[in-house]
Amino acid sequence: MIEPKVYVYISETKVNMFYEQLESSDVRKVGAEYGVDVKLFKWTGHRDRERIVTKQDKLKRVTEFLLKSRELGTLANPLRYFSGTLEMNWGSLAGEAVLFAGSTAKEIVLLIGSLNHVVGAAGAPQGGIPSSARAGAEAVFG
Amino acid sequence: MASQARPGLGQKQFLDKALLDLVKDTKKSVHALPQKEFDDSSNEDILHKALKVERWFKGTRQHLQFIAKTHVYSEVSLPQNWISKDREAYKTLILGSPFYVAEA
């Protein structure tokens, strides 16, 4: 059963980068393995419709890839990537970046991203970073 | 060290500086990370900046789930004046950038 999520942040930069790489490898795979199915589909007279790939579609594809990846760790054992569920304080930083901050008994987690990728309104602004840091922040945290 | 930068008056300026430094330091470190421990003592600075930011940052509190890229992963000793009898002296600091964050 599909359980829709309420997103507060989606990094389109990262998602697009990963999606394009995953999709190009999928096209090659599908072309090789399912060529016959494609022909049958056309023979039955269905009209091909160009599917619009939304941001959510891309995120779903990338998330599936990451969840299956051996490089996805946890809060207790982060690897190249990590996932978790946590009580966090989050908000914009003087209109420049967004920070998600939380902690457990053993870990302190800080996630920093571009304010451009916040879905909807960011939380109460606290603190901030100067405009000069914006380019650097986006380059690193996307 | 930690006690010199108190929340309240000057908090915004403190966070401005700390976050700017954090971004710069992380940018320098990003190619070498993640790794579990730092031998290089120059990295100690970024860890304590991150500790302060986490401690004093106030925002909207929510139960969130996320997947992120790991940039820094290191055990860090807490400043002496932050440690109480029910708190451990060490924590693992994880600094990352999210692919997504959603309500849990």
gemmi code that builds the backbone of each chain (N, CA, C; Angstrom):
import gemmi

chains = {
    "A": [
        ("MET", (0.845, -1.190, 0.000), (0.000, 0.000, 0.000), (0.888, 1.252, 0.000)),
        ("ILE", (0.542, 2.199, -0.834), (1.333, 3.416, -0.923), (0.972, 4.355, 0.233)),
        ("GLU", (1.999, 4.840, 0.879), (1.778, 5.778, 1.974), (2.476, 7.087, 1.635)),
        ("PRO", (1.713, 8.068, 1.179), (2.341, 9.319, 0.757), (3.102, 9.995, 1.897)),
        ("LYS", (4.222, 10.578, 1.558), (5.028, 11.279, 2.552), (4.777, 12.786, 2.437)),
        ("VAL", (4.927, 13.443, 3.572), (4.910, 14.906, 3.558), (6.367, 15.358, 3.572)),
        ("TYR", (6.838, 15.793, 2.416), (8.236, 16.201, 2.299), (8.412, 17.637, 2.765)),
        ("VAL", (9.508, 17.867, 3.435), (9.834, 19.253, 3.780), (11.072, 19.722, 3.012)),
        ("TYR", (11.799, 18.774, 2.452), (13.012, 19.138, 1.702), (13.298, 18.060, 0.659)),
        ("ILE", (13.539, 18.469, -0.564), (13.977, 17.547, -1.618), (15.105, 18.229, -2.390)),
        ("SER", (16.262, 17.609, -2.385), (17.395, 18.195, -3.116), (17.296, 17.796, -4.585)),
        ("GLU", (16.762, 18.712, -5.377), (16.631, 18.415, -6.807), (17.994, 18.236, -7.469)),
        ("THR", (18.986, 18.929, -6.967), (20.333, 18.811, -7.540), (20.825, 17.370, -7.427)),
        ("LYS", (20.743, 16.832, -6.224), (21.224, 15.457, -6.019), (20.330, 14.446, -6.731)),
        ("VAL", (19.025, 14.641, -6.581), (18.085, 13.687, -7.163), (18.244, 13.642, -8.681)),
        ("ASN", (18.315, 14.801, -9.315), (18.478, 14.828, -10.773), (19.782, 14.180, -11.207)),
        ("MET", (20.837, 14.465, -10.468), (22.145, 13.901, -10.815), (22.111, 12.372, -10.766)),
        ("PHE", (21.534, 11.845, -9.700), (21.459, 10.390, -9.555), (20.476, 9.791, -10.553)),
        ("TYR", (19.349, 10.463, -10.708), (18.300, 9.919, -11.572), (18.792, 9.760, -13.011)),
        ("GLU", (19.466, 10.778, -13.507), (19.940, 10.716, -14.893), (20.897, 9.556, -15.103)),
        ("GLN", (21.735, 9.308, -14.122), (22.671, 8.186, -14.241), (21.948, 6.850, -14.155)),
        ("LEU", (20.990, 6.762, -13.237), (20.238, 5.515, -13.074), (19.381, 5.245, -14.305)),
        ("GLU", (18.761, 6.303, -14.802), (17.842, 6.156, -15.930), (18.589, 5.727, -17.191)),
        ("SER", (19.747, 6.300, -17.399), (20.486, 5.934, -18.609), (20.912, 4.470, -18.552)),
        ("SER", (21.227, 3.973, -17.362), (21.582, 2.554, -17.267), (20.337, 1.689, -17.425)),
        ("ASP", (19.183, 2.180, -16.966), (17.926, 1.437, -17.120), (17.515, 1.310, -18.576)),
        ("VAL", (17.699, 2.364, -19.337), (17.302, 2.351, -20.745), (18.056, 1.249, -21.484)),
        ("ARG", (19.344, 1.158, -21.196), (20.133, 0.113, -21.849), (19.629, -1.257, -21.441)),
        ("LYS", (19.332, -1.413, -20.142), (18.898, -2.703, -19.622), (17.535, -3.098, -20.202)),
        ("VAL", (16.617, -2.149, -20.194), (15.277, -2.428, -20.685), (15.324, -2.758, -22.171)),
        ("GLY", (16.108, -2.031, -22.898), (16.212, -2.267, -24.331), (16.704, -3.667, -24.631)),
        ("ALA", (17.601, -4.146, -23.831), (18.163, -5.464, -24.060), (17.237, -6.579, -23.601)),
        ("GLU", (16.566, -6.378, -22.486), (15.824, -7.477, -21.880), (14.348, -7.530, -22.266)),
        ("TYR", (13.769, -6.394, -22.569), (12.328, -6.379, -22.746), (11.898, -5.895, -24.126)),
        ("GLY", (12.749, -6.054, -25.082), (12.427, -5.592, -26.427), (11.177, -6.248, -26.980)),
        ("VAL", (10.966, -7.520, -26.736), (9.814, -8.249, -27.270), (8.527, -7.709, -26.668)),
        ("ASP", (8.537, -7.435, -25.376), (7.347, -6.920, -24.705), (6.913, -5.588, -25.303)),
        ("VAL", (7.867, -4.792, -25.629), (7.540, -3.495, -26.201), (6.802, -3.680, -27.521)),
        ("LYS", (7.241, -4.630, -28.338), (6.595, -4.872, -29.630), (5.158, -5.358, -29.440)),
        ("LEU", (4.954, -6.287, -28.503), (3.610, -6.796, -28.262), (2.680, -5.675, -27.808)),
        ("PHE", (3.207, -4.832, -26.991), (2.437, -3.717, -26.467), (1.924, -2.845, -27.621)),
        ("LYS", (2.768, -2.617, -28.582), (2.380, -1.781, -29.716), (1.378, -2.527, -30.616)),
        ("TRP", (1.550, -3.809, -30.766), (0.722, -4.608, -31.663), (-0.742, -4.630, -31.213)),
        ("THR", (-0.984, -4.585, -29.921), (-2.346, -4.618, -29.415), (-3.084, -3.310, -29.648)),
        ("GLY", (-2.396, -2.346, -30.180), (-3.083, -1.139, -30.593), (-3.163, -0.053, -29.549)),
        ("HIS", (-2.512, -0.238, -28.415), (-2.516, 0.836, -27.416), (-1.726, 2.025, -27.949)),
        ("ARG", (-2.185, 3.173, -27.641), (-1.454, 4.369, -28.051), (-0.361, 4.652, -27.023)),
        ("ASP", (0.808, 4.885, -27.552), (1.904, 5.264, -26.660), (1.660, 6.671, -26.145)),
        ("ARG", (1.816, 6.839, -24.864), (1.693, 8.184, -24.290), (3.012, 8.547, -23.624)),
        ("GLU", (3.399, 9.721, -23.900), (4.652, 10.177, -23.305), (4.404, 10.475, -21.831)),
        ("ARG", (5.119, 9.786, -20.985), (4.907, 9.954, -19.551), (5.760, 11.112, -19.033)),
        ("ILE", (5.122, 11.940, -18.288), (5.868, 13.056, -17.698), (6.499, 12.574, -16.399)),
        ("VAL", (7.801, 12.710, -16.326), (8.517, 12.297, -15.124), (8.554, 13.470, -14.148)),
        ("THR", (7.915, 13.291, -13.023), (7.842, 14.376, -12.048), (9.012, 14.290, -11.074)),
        ("LYS", (9.129, 15.323, -10.279), (10.157, 15.353, -9.235), (9.971, 14.170, -8.283)),
        ("GLN", (8.717, 13.858, -7.993), (8.426, 12.738, -7.083), (8.850, 11.405, -7.700)),
        ("ASP", (8.632, 11.253, -9.011), (9.048, 10.019, -9.694), (10.557, 9.835, -9.577)),
        ("LYS", (11.258, 10.927, -9.822), (12.715, 10.862, -9.755), (13.186, 10.533, -8.346)),
        ("LEU", (12.560, 11.176, -7.383), (12.952, 10.931, -5.988), (12.685, 9.478, -5.603)),
        ("LYS", (11.552, 8.959, -6.053), (11.201, 7.569, -5.742), (12.253, 6.617, -6.309)),
        ("ARG", (12.648, 6.880, -7.543), (13.646, 6.029, -8.202), (14.992, 6.075, -7.471)),
        ("VAL", (15.394, 7.278, -7.115), (16.677, 7.458, -6.434), (16.622, 6.856, -5.024)),
        ("THR", (15.500, 7.056, -4.351), (15.354, 6.513, -3.002), (15.410, 4.983, -3.029)),
        ("GLU", (14.740, 4.388, -4.005), (14.778, 2.923, -4.125), (16.206, 2.440, -4.319)),
        ("PHE", (16.926, 3.173, -5.149), (18.323, 2.806, -5.394), (19.132, 2.902, -4.105)),
        ("LEU", (18.961, 3.997, -3.375), (19.741, 4.189, -2.150), (19.381, 3.149, -1.090)),
        ("LEU", (18.099, 2.827, -0.991), (17.671, 1.850, 0.016), (18.246, 0.458, -0.248)),
        ("LYS", (18.509, 0.175, -1.512), (19.094, -1.125, -1.855), (20.622, -1.085, -1.819)),
        ("SER", (21.165, 0.113, -1.752), (22.613, 0.265, -1.844), (23.328, -0.267, -0.601)),
        ("ARG", (24.452, -0.865, -0.831), (25.278, -1.328, 0.289), (25.978, -0.167, 0.973)),
        ("GLU", (25.885, 0.984, 0.370), (26.568, 2.145, 0.938), (25.639, 3.011, 1.787)),
        ("LEU", (24.428, 2.492, 2.030), (23.505, 3.231, 2.892), (23.648, 2.730, 4.324)),
        ("GLY", (24.041, 3.618, 5.219), (24.212, 3.261, 6.617), (23.095, 3.824, 7.480)),
        ("THR", (23.321, 3.749, 8.778), (22.341, 4.207, 9.761), (22.969, 5.310, 10.614)),
        ("LEU", (22.198, 5.816, 11.544), (22.761, 6.813, 12.460), (23.914, 6.207, 13.255)),
        ("ALA", (23.742, 4.960, 13.654), (24.784, 4.310, 14.452), (25.992, 3.919, 13.609)),
        ("ASN", (25.755, 3.758, 12.334), (26.848, 3.328, 11.457), (26.701, 3.951, 10.064)),
        ("PRO", (26.977, 5.242, 9.963), (26.846, 5.896, 8.660), (27.894, 5.376, 7.683)),
        ("LEU", (27.482, 5.230, 6.449), (28.442, 4.863, 5.409), (28.524, 6.064, 4.452)),
        ("ARG", (28.647, 5.780, 3.158), (28.675, 6.905, 2.206), (27.386, 7.734, 2.305)),
        ("TYR", (26.284, 7.037, 2.570), (24.999, 7.685, 2.796), (24.446, 7.157, 4.114)),
        ("PHE", (23.502, 7.864, 4.693), (22.856, 7.341, 5.895), (21.409, 7.802, 5.936)),
        ("SER", (20.600, 6.992, 6.610), (19.195, 7.351, 6.742), (18.818, 7.234, 8.212)),
        ("GLY", (17.764, 7.897, 8.577), (17.335, 7.829, 9.960), (16.028, 8.549, 10.190)),
        ("THR", (15.526, 8.386, 11.401), (14.317, 9.067, 11.846), (14.636, 9.679, 13.198)),
        ("LEU", (14.323, 10.963, 13.324), (14.836, 11.684, 14.488), (13.988, 12.919, 14.780)),
        ("GLU", (13.878, 13.282, 16.060), (13.326, 14.585, 16.422), (14.362, 15.634, 16.047)),
        ("MET", (13.979, 16.582, 15.208), (14.963, 17.567, 14.768), (14.401, 18.982, 14.844)),
        ("ASN", (15.289, 19.911, 15.097), (14.958, 21.326, 14.951), (15.391, 21.726, 13.551)),
        ("TRP", (14.536, 22.418, 12.861), (14.956, 22.833, 11.532), (14.400, 24.202, 11.190)),
        ("GLY", (15.116, 24.864, 10.322), (14.663, 26.181, 9.908), (15.640, 26.819, 8.959)),
        ("SER", (15.230, 27.955, 8.458), (16.087, 28.676, 7.513), (17.115, 29.485, 8.285)),
        ("LEU", (18.196, 29.759, 7.621), (19.264, 30.535, 8.230), (19.424, 31.819, 7.430)),
        ("ALA", (18.727, 32.851, 7.880), (18.790, 34.168, 7.242), (18.552, 34.092, 5.742)),
        ("GLY", (17.660, 33.217, 5.341), (17.311, 33.121, 3.928), (18.411, 32.576, 3.050)),
        ("GLU", (19.381, 31.904, 3.629), (20.529, 31.432, 2.857), (20.601, 29.907, 2.765)),
        ("ALA", (20.347, 29.252, 3.855), (20.496, 27.796, 3.891), (19.437, 27.238, 4.829)),
        ("VAL", (19.326, 25.939, 4.842), (18.411, 25.309, 5.784), (19.210, 24.304, 6.609)),
        ("LEU", (18.926, 24.274, 7.882), (19.635, 23.375, 8.793), (18.637, 22.475, 9.499)),
        ("PHE", (18.949, 21.195, 9.548), (18.192, 20.218, 10.325), (19.149, 19.710, 11.400)),
        ("ALA", (18.770, 19.871, 12.661), (19.678, 19.490, 13.741), (18.955, 18.602, 14.741)),
        ("GLY", (19.583, 17.512, 15.102), (18.979, 16.604, 16.075), (20.036, 15.782, 16.766)),
        ("SER", (19.646, 15.129, 17.831), (20.617, 14.292, 18.531), (19.932, 13.127, 19.221)),
        ("THR", (20.689, 12.081, 19.425), (20.268, 10.939, 20.221), (21.225, 10.876, 21.416)),
        ("ALA", (21.116, 9.818, 22.194), (22.036, 9.684, 23.326), (23.475, 9.568, 22.844)),
        ("LYS", (23.660, 9.050, 21.653), (25.021, 8.800, 21.178), (25.452, 9.639, 19.982)),
        ("GLU", (24.476, 10.141, 19.222), (24.843, 10.850, 17.991), (24.310, 12.278, 17.962)),
        ("ILE", (25.055, 13.111, 17.272), (24.592, 14.463, 16.944), (24.539, 14.538, 15.422)),
        ("VAL", (23.402, 14.963, 14.908), (23.227, 14.997, 13.458), (22.941, 16.421, 12.994)),
        ("LEU", (23.702, 16.872, 12.022), (23.455, 18.168, 11.389), (23.337, 17.937, 9.891)),
        ("LEU", (22.209, 18.325, 9.326), (22.031, 18.245, 7.885), (21.881, 19.668, 7.358)),
        ("ILE", (22.673, 20.009, 6.371), (22.628, 21.359, 5.821), (22.332, 21.294, 4.328)),
        ("GLY", (21.427, 22.132, 3.883), (21.086, 22.146, 2.467), (20.752, 23.538, 1.987)),
        ("SER", (20.426, 23.612, 0.731), (20.050, 24.896, 0.145), (18.591, 25.204, 0.457)),
        ("LEU", (18.331, 26.441, 0.798), (16.958, 26.853, 1.096), (16.054, 26.720, -0.130)),
        ("ASN", (16.680, 26.728, -1.308), (15.898, 26.600, -2.546), (15.181, 25.260, -2.642)),
        ("HIS", (15.652, 24.273, -1.899), (15.078, 22.930, -2.012), (14.041, 22.623, -0.933)),
        ("VAL", (13.756, 23.607, -0.095), (12.730, 23.399, 0.926), (11.369, 23.369, 0.250)),
        ("VAL", (10.559, 22.379, 0.606), (9.219, 22.240, 0.034), (8.260, 22.994, 0.941)),
        ("GLY", (7.643, 24.029, 0.436), (6.774, 24.844, 1.267), (7.598, 25.846, 2.053)),
        ("ALA", (7.027, 26.353, 3.114), (7.705, 27.399, 3.890), (8.668, 26.788, 4.898)),
        ("ALA", (9.826, 27.393, 5.039), (10.792, 26.928, 6.033), (10.320, 27.342, 7.421)),
        ("GLY", (10.901, 26.718, 8.408), (10.532, 27.035, 9.787), (11.049, 28.396, 10.212)),
        ("ALA", (10.830, 28.674, 11.466), (11.209, 29.986, 11.985), (12.695, 30.257, 11.776)),
        ("PRO", (13.040, 31.363, 11.128), (14.450, 31.660, 10.884), (15.194, 31.915, 12.190)),
        ("GLN", (16.326, 31.303, 12.313), (17.198, 31.523, 13.462), (18.625, 31.577, 12.967)),
        ("GLY", (19.367, 32.547, 13.437), (20.768, 32.634, 13.044), (20.871, 32.944, 11.570)),
        ("GLY", (22.001, 32.655, 10.981), (22.144, 32.908, 9.568), (23.581, 32.839, 9.136)),
        ("ILE", (23.769, 32.864, 7.847), (25.124, 32.956, 7.310), (25.150, 34.070, 6.278)),
        ("PRO", (26.274, 34.731, 6.130), (26.358, 35.847, 5.197), (26.155, 35.401, 3.753)),
        ("SER", (25.763, 36.341, 2.907), (25.527, 36.036, 1.497), (26.749, 35.416, 0.842)),
        ("SER", (27.932, 35.842, 1.302), (29.166, 35.342, 0.687), (29.311, 33.835, 0.845)),
        ("ALA", (28.608, 33.265, 1.812), (28.733, 31.819, 2.052), (27.787, 31.024, 1.177)),
        ("ARG", (26.857, 31.697, 0.536), (25.793, 30.985, -0.176), (26.332, 30.088, -1.301)),
        ("ALA", (27.206, 30.659, -2.105), (27.740, 29.875, -3.230), (28.473, 28.650, -2.719)),
        ("GLY", (29.241, 28.848, -1.672), (29.975, 27.732, -1.088), (29.039, 26.681, -0.530)),
        ("ALA", (28.007, 27.135, 0.136), (27.058, 26.209, 0.741), (26.351, 25.389, -0.325)),
        ("GLU", (25.969, 26.030, -1.405), (25.254, 25.307, -2.454), (26.173, 24.329, -3.167)),
        ("ALA", (27.433, 24.734, -3.313), (28.387, 23.853, -3.992), (28.602, 22.577, -3.189)),
        ("VAL", (28.630, 22.722, -1.882), (28.904, 21.561, -1.038), (27.642, 20.771, -0.744)),
        ("PHE", (26.587, 21.486, -0.387), (25.424, 20.788, 0.138), (24.286, 20.645, -0.862)),
        ("GLY", (24.399, 21.334, -1.983), (23.387, 21.176, -3.029), (22.000, 21.388, -2.551)),
    ],
    "B": [
        ("MET", (35.930, 27.763, 26.321), (35.696, 27.892, 24.887), (34.195, 27.923, 24.598)),
        ("ALA", (33.493, 26.860, 24.964), (32.070, 26.802, 24.666), (31.293, 27.816, 25.480)),
        ("SER", (31.760, 28.063, 26.707), (31.015, 28.956, 27.577), (31.108, 30.410, 27.135)),
        ("GLN", (32.053, 30.729, 26.262), (32.204, 32.108, 25.818), (31.111, 32.518, 24.835)),
        ("ALA", (30.566, 31.575, 24.126), (29.538, 31.892, 23.135), (28.189, 31.431, 23.666)),
        ("ARG", (27.511, 32.313, 24.356), (26.257, 31.941, 24.977), (25.077, 32.345, 24.091)),
        ("PRO", (23.977, 31.600, 24.163), (22.791, 32.007, 23.429), (22.236, 33.297, 24.010)),
        ("GLY", (21.369, 33.943, 23.267), (20.815, 35.202, 23.744), (21.401, 36.337, 22.939)),
        ("LEU", (21.849, 37.349, 23.614), (22.448, 38.482, 22.916), (23.679, 38.014, 22.140)),
        ("GLY", (23.711, 38.319, 20.865), (24.863, 37.934, 20.055), (24.759, 36.541, 19.480)),
        ("GLN", (23.641, 35.872, 19.739), (23.511, 34.500, 19.252), (23.524, 34.443, 17.730)),
        ("LYS", (22.825, 35.391, 17.119), (22.759, 35.372, 15.665), (24.151, 35.554, 15.056)),
        ("GLN", (24.888, 36.495, 15.612), (26.237, 36.735, 15.102), (27.115, 35.509, 15.299)),
        ("PHE", (26.928, 34.859, 16.434), (27.713, 33.661, 16.701), (27.392, 32.569, 15.674)),
        ("LEU", (26.095, 32.380, 15.432), (25.704, 31.331, 14.476), (26.153, 31.683, 13.057)),
        ("ASP", (26.075, 32.962, 12.716), (26.561, 33.403, 11.403), (27.990, 32.937, 11.186)),
        ("LYS", (28.814, 33.236, 12.157), (30.240, 32.941, 12.047), (30.466, 31.421, 12.078)),
        ("ALA", (29.801, 30.760, 13.000), (30.015, 29.318, 13.165), (29.599, 28.557, 11.911)),
        ("LEU", (28.474, 28.971, 11.333), (27.994, 28.254, 10.153), (28.843, 28.548, 8.928)),
        ("LEU", (29.281, 29.778, 8.837), (30.163, 30.123, 7.726), (31.436, 29.276, 7.795)),
        ("ASP", (32.000, 29.198, 8.974), (33.210, 28.395, 9.161), (32.935, 26.917, 8.887)),
        ("LEU", (31.770, 26.481, 9.347), (31.415, 25.076, 9.170), (31.324, 24.714, 7.686)),
        ("VAL", (30.683, 25.595, 6.934), (30.550, 25.360, 5.494), (31.920, 25.335, 4.825)),
        ("LYS", (32.755, 26.300, 5.180), (34.091, 26.363, 4.576), (34.902, 25.123, 4.918)),
        ("ASP", (34.866, 24.745, 6.190), (35.658, 23.598, 6.633), (35.166, 22.300, 5.998)),
        ("THR", (33.859, 22.206, 5.898), (33.299, 20.988, 5.326), (33.650, 20.891, 3.847)),
        ("LYS", (33.658, 22.034, 3.191), (34.011, 22.056, 1.775), (35.437, 21.535, 1.581)),
        ("LYS", (36.310, 21.930, 2.484), (37.690, 21.458, 2.404), (37.780, 19.968, 2.669)),
        ("SER", (36.924, 19.482, 3.582), (37.049, 18.105, 4.043), (36.309, 17.108, 3.166)),
        ("VAL", (35.427, 17.601, 2.321), (34.450, 16.719, 1.705), (35.067, 15.588, 0.882)),
        ("HIS", (36.205, 15.838, 0.283), (36.781, 14.798, -0.555), (37.456, 13.686, 0.238)),
        ("ALA", (37.784, 13.988, 1.476), (38.495, 12.997, 2.276), (37.553, 12.174, 3.154)),
        ("LEU", (36.291, 12.532, 3.152), (35.366, 11.931, 4.093), (34.360, 11.049, 3.375)),
        ("PRO", (33.640, 10.173, 4.021), (33.587, 10.012, 5.467), (34.700, 9.100, 6.001)),
        ("GLN", (35.032, 9.324, 7.216), (35.954, 8.437, 7.911), (35.592, 8.471, 9.385)),
        ("LYS", (35.972, 7.439, 10.081), (35.479, 7.324, 11.449), (36.235, 8.199, 12.443)),
        ("GLU", (37.485, 8.392, 12.203), (38.260, 9.152, 13.177), (39.192, 10.109, 12.462)),
        ("PHE", (39.428, 11.207, 13.108), (40.386, 12.156, 12.574), (41.665, 12.100, 13.394)),
        ("ASP", (42.783, 11.976, 12.711), (44.059, 12.086, 13.419), (44.528, 13.532, 13.389)),
        ("ASP", (44.075, 14.220, 12.361), (44.497, 15.598, 12.169), (43.780, 16.509, 13.174)),
        ("SER", (44.531, 17.129, 14.035), (43.918, 17.940, 15.086), (43.222, 19.182, 14.536)),
        ("SER", (43.542, 19.571, 13.292), (42.885, 20.743, 12.718), (41.393, 20.497, 12.514)),
        ("ASN", (41.017, 19.237, 12.439), (39.603, 18.920, 12.260), (38.794, 19.093, 13.549)),
        ("GLU", (39.491, 19.208, 14.646), (38.797, 19.357, 15.921), (37.907, 20.600, 15.905)),
        ("ASP", (38.385, 21.622, 15.219), (37.671, 22.881, 15.175), (36.284, 22.734, 14.561)),
        ("ILE", (36.216, 22.045, 13.443), (34.934, 21.886, 12.757), (33.940, 21.122, 13.643)),
        ("LEU", (34.463, 20.169, 14.377), (33.592, 19.370, 15.236), (32.983, 20.221, 16.344)),
        ("HIS", (33.782, 21.070, 16.919), (33.258, 21.883, 18.004), (32.366, 23.009, 17.497)),
        ("LYS", (32.622, 23.471, 16.296), (31.696, 24.445, 15.703), (30.336, 23.778, 15.483)),
        ("ALA", (30.398, 22.570, 14.985), (29.150, 21.848, 14.726), (28.407, 21.569, 16.030)),
        ("LEU", (29.146, 21.237, 17.060), (28.522, 20.995, 18.367), (27.777, 22.234, 18.858)),
        ("LYS", (28.413, 23.363, 18.708), (27.790, 24.611, 19.179), (26.546, 24.947, 18.363)),
        ("VAL", (26.662, 24.740, 17.066), (25.512, 25.032, 16.205), (24.326, 24.162, 16.603)),
        ("GLU", (24.581, 22.893, 16.799), (23.496, 21.978, 17.166), (22.889, 22.367, 18.507)),
        ("ARG", (23.751, 22.778, 19.418), (23.299, 23.079, 20.776), (22.390, 24.306, 20.814)),
        ("TRP", (22.703, 25.299, 20.008), (21.982, 26.564, 20.149), (21.019, 26.879, 19.022)),
        ("PHE", (21.008, 26.070, 18.032), (20.081, 26.325, 16.931), (18.647, 26.022, 17.368)),
        ("LYS", (17.778, 26.981, 17.142), (16.360, 26.789, 17.451), (15.572, 26.865, 16.148)),
        ("GLY", (14.665, 25.971, 15.975), (13.839, 26.009, 14.777), (12.535, 25.302, 15.049)),
        ("THR", (11.885, 24.883, 13.998), (10.656, 24.126, 14.138), (11.010, 22.698, 14.532)),
        ("ARG", (10.422, 22.215, 15.603), (10.762, 20.863, 16.065), (9.766, 19.863, 15.476)),
        ("GLN", (10.310, 18.873, 14.795), (9.460, 17.883, 14.144), (10.141, 16.524, 14.153)),
        ("HIS", (9.313, 15.481, 14.107), (9.832, 14.130, 13.959), (10.025, 13.900, 12.456)),
        ("LEU", (11.266, 13.730, 12.045), (11.576, 13.702, 10.621), (12.342, 12.450, 10.222)),
        ("GLN", (12.143, 12.045, 8.994), (12.959, 10.965, 8.444), (13.719, 11.516, 7.240)),
        ("PHE", (14.870, 10.921, 6.967), (15.701, 11.482, 5.903), (16.648, 10.434, 5.334)),
        ("ILE", (17.143, 10.729, 4.151), (18.313, 10.033, 3.595), (19.279, 11.134, 3.202)),
        ("ALA", (20.541, 10.979, 3.587), (21.511, 12.043, 3.345), (22.853, 11.475, 2.909)),
        ("LYS", (23.631, 12.333, 2.286), (25.015, 11.990, 1.977), (25.853, 12.338, 3.200)),
        ("THR", (26.735, 11.445, 3.572), (27.590, 11.678, 4.734), (28.795, 12.532, 4.332)),
        ("HIS", (29.022, 13.612, 5.070), (30.220, 14.420, 4.826), (31.250, 14.248, 5.941)),
        ("VAL", (30.771, 14.244, 7.168), (31.665, 14.083, 8.312), (31.056, 13.066, 9.257)),
        ("TYR", (31.894, 12.179, 9.751), (31.441, 11.176, 10.707), (32.590, 10.961, 11.674)),
        ("SER", (32.412, 11.434, 12.880), (33.546, 11.350, 13.798), (33.084, 11.364, 15.241)),
        ("GLU", (33.803, 10.650, 16.057), (33.540, 10.728, 17.491), (34.135, 12.028, 18.007)),
        ("VAL", (33.401, 12.707, 18.862), (33.874, 13.997, 19.342), (33.636, 14.081, 20.851)),
        ("SER", (34.583, 14.642, 21.544), (34.413, 14.796, 22.993), (33.669, 16.100, 23.264)),
        ("LEU", (32.705, 16.043, 24.156), (31.918, 17.228, 24.469), (32.726, 18.147, 25.373)),
        ("PRO", (32.490, 19.453, 25.242), (33.142, 20.382, 26.163), (32.800, 20.022, 27.618)),
        ("GLN", (33.750, 20.219, 28.490), (33.611, 19.782, 29.882), (32.349, 20.336, 30.547)),
        ("ASN", (32.044, 21.599, 30.248), (30.908, 22.213, 30.941), (29.552, 21.792, 30.368)),
        ("TRP", (29.543, 20.960, 29.363), (28.282, 20.434, 28.834), (27.948, 19.068, 29.426)),
        ("ILE", (28.910, 18.497, 30.092), (28.743, 17.120, 30.554), (28.118, 17.113, 31.946)),
        ("SER", (27.043, 16.368, 32.084), (26.441, 16.188, 33.399), (26.454, 14.699, 33.701)),
        ("LYS", (25.970, 14.336, 34.876), (26.086, 12.927, 35.267), (25.254, 12.001, 34.372)),
        ("ASP", (24.201, 12.546, 33.760), (23.404, 11.701, 32.879), (23.801, 11.856, 31.416)),
        ("ARG", (24.862, 12.548, 31.165), (25.319, 12.715, 29.786), (26.694, 12.118, 29.602)),
        ("GLU", (26.867, 11.507, 28.449), (28.166, 10.921, 28.168), (29.137, 11.988, 27.674)),
        ("ALA", (30.393, 11.707, 27.813), (31.424, 12.687, 27.445), (31.706, 12.684, 25.947)),
        ("TYR", (31.256, 11.645, 25.270), (31.527, 11.536, 23.840), (30.234, 11.344, 23.058)),
        ("LYS", (30.242, 11.892, 21.889), (29.143, 11.627, 20.956), (29.739, 11.460, 19.571)),
        ("THR", (28.943, 10.859, 18.689), (29.369, 10.771, 17.298), (28.691, 11.890, 16.525)),
        ("LEU", (29.483, 12.686, 15.883), (28.939, 13.783, 15.084), (28.806, 13.326, 13.631)),
        ("ILE", (27.627, 13.538, 13.080), (27.408, 13.215, 11.670), (26.936, 14.492, 10.974)),
        ("LEU", (27.691, 14.896, 10.000), (27.355, 16.092, 9.234), (27.068, 15.668, 7.801)),
        ("GLY", (25.900, 16.014, 7.318), (25.545, 15.556, 5.978), (24.658, 16.524, 5.236)),
        ("SER", (24.351, 16.147, 4.009), (23.421, 16.938, 3.205), (22.318, 16.006, 2.712)),
        ("PRO", (21.067, 16.401, 2.916), (19.963, 15.483, 2.640), (19.580, 15.353, 1.166)),
        ("PHE", (19.218, 14.131, 0.770), (18.523, 13.931, -0.503), (17.075, 14.397, -0.294)),
        ("TYR", (16.508, 13.939, 0.809), (15.164, 14.409, 1.160), (15.008, 14.371, 2.666)),
        ("VAL", (14.073, 15.163, 3.148), (13.635, 15.111, 4.545), (12.110, 15.131, 4.500)),
        ("ALA", (11.497, 14.235, 5.248), (10.033, 14.164, 5.251), (9.533, 13.970, 6.681)),
        ("GLU", (8.273, 14.299, 6.885), (7.690, 14.047, 8.197), (7.648, 12.549, 8.437)),
        ("ALA", (8.015, 12.140, 9.630), (8.057, 10.698, 9.945), (6.675, 10.189, 10.288)),
    ],
}
model = gemmi.Model(1)
for chain_id, residues in chains.items():
    chain = gemmi.Chain(chain_id)
    for i, (resn, *xyz) in enumerate(residues, 1):
        res = gemmi.Residue()
        res.name, res.seqid = resn, gemmi.SeqId(i, " ")
        for name, pos in zip(("N", "CA", "C"), xyz):
            atom = gemmi.Atom()
            atom.name, atom.element = name, gemmi.Element(name[0])
            atom.pos, atom.b_iso = gemmi.Position(*pos), 0.0
            res.add_atom(atom)
        chain.add_residue(res)
    model.add_chain(chain)
structure = gemmi.Structure()
structure.add_model(model)
structure.setup_entities()
